[in-house]
Amino acid sequence: MKLCSHEELEDAVFAWFRQARAMNVPLSGPVVIGKAAEIAQLMNVNFIPTPSWVEKFKQRRGITFRVISGEAAAAPKDEAQNWASNALQKILKEYSPEDVYNADETGLFFQCYPTRLWP
C-alpha cells in the first residue's frame, strides 16, 4: 500500500476524526475533505484533499463509513430524564390511558377519493 505524502497532516486529520466519532458526530467524505483542507491550511501545507484521497485515507487507517442508526446518543441523557420526569408527567395528566395509542409501527392504508364527482 502506498504511504501518504503528508503524514503529519494525515495524523492530525485522523486525530480529529477519532475525537469527532467519540462524540458521536456523523461524518461523511465531504466533511472529512473540508476538515482536511482546514487542517492543511492551519499547518501551512500545500494540500488539496479529493474524494480519492479520502478513500485512500480510509484504507490506510482502517476506516469504514457506515450509516449511524438509532437516536440514543442524539440528546443529552440528563435533559431527557428531566423532561421525562417533569414535562412528560404534566402532559400525561391531561389524558386517560384509553386516549393513548402507539402508532409508530402501524401501516396506514387509505383510499384517495376524487375531489370532484363525475356526472
Beta strands, then each sheet from edge to edge (+ up, - down):
end
